[in-house]
């Protein structure tokens, strides 16, 4: 007797790979898809990228779609039959012609609370929020600001606000922003709406000759590595759990396709904060803390070059024992452990963002051999490098 052939669901993912949110959400979708033998996932290029006739025909074969509303709408325009759709963080109401099964959104309140709690733990008694002029971002911004202010006020801390009017071009408000920052009581903890906005805040601080983090401490949102690691000082950032958002979207779409869920109205799910990635822009750099901060900046930039603890001490012109004592006083850890952690973070990024061989990644990240790296990465991540990459 012939076995019944299993149906395969063709799932399209229409999300950006140029930003961390899109890359991580796609990873979450793929993580869920790995548990399904009947899913075939296809990434769909951006609408502005010219597509071949084969790609357009391929869209017509999709059984379900996950992605941002703009990209989803573009794909659906090429399909002449309805398919279930789950969208991410929609800034605008979807067209009535789009059959939305659900929307998976960031918990913006959790982001605002996390930023305020970070500053409160650091004993700051003055806080401020800096927003953007883009009207489409306002629903998210308002929730982050409300939660940030509420958390601050509950701790008895005042909260100032700088939100430019919709007609204002943000790049043009740097002089006004610099004067506003200078007028605040210092030290002050500043939450920027996003990492991009945090760059403008740092430029304004330089214009106003305000020292970061001594007078102004800054936290952004999204943990865009290309921004956070290249600012001087490096930027502390709230990392939403984008990957979990992708996983939830895939699970919801699977339930709709399997008819376990038949939504008459779109199902709304949220995902929260994965981590608060603390960097130099919010660190206390008085006394021994300053030495540790400078050392960590040097390590972050050069750990992959096989520098040693002695190299770090020589760069700062201090005795190795003094450096080790400061690290243990401030962080409760030695310098070697921080060196190893930075190298492993680099490995994790390269595994995620490139298809390079593990042996190449090992040597490029400061490890003497792939075997040494394999053991260290398993302890660091709780899984093998192959599992992490998948």
Protein Blocks (a to p, Z undefined) as FASTA:
>chain_A
ZZdddddddddddddfkbmklmmmmmmmmmmmmmpmkbccdddddfklccdfklmmmmmm
pcbdcddfklmmmmmmmpcbdcddddehifbdcdfklccfbdcdddfklmmmmmmmmmmm
nopabdcddddfblklmmmmmmmmmmmmmmmmmnopacddddddfklcfklmmmmmmmmm
mmpccddddddfblklmmmmmmmmmmnopacfklpccddehjaaklmmmpccdddddddd
fklmmmmmmmmmmmmmnopaccfbdcddddddfbdcddfklcccehjlmmmmmmmmmmmm
mmmnopafklmmmmnopafklmmmmmmmmnopafklmmmmmmmmmmmmmmmmpccdfklm
mmmnopabfklmmmmmmmmnopafklmmZZ
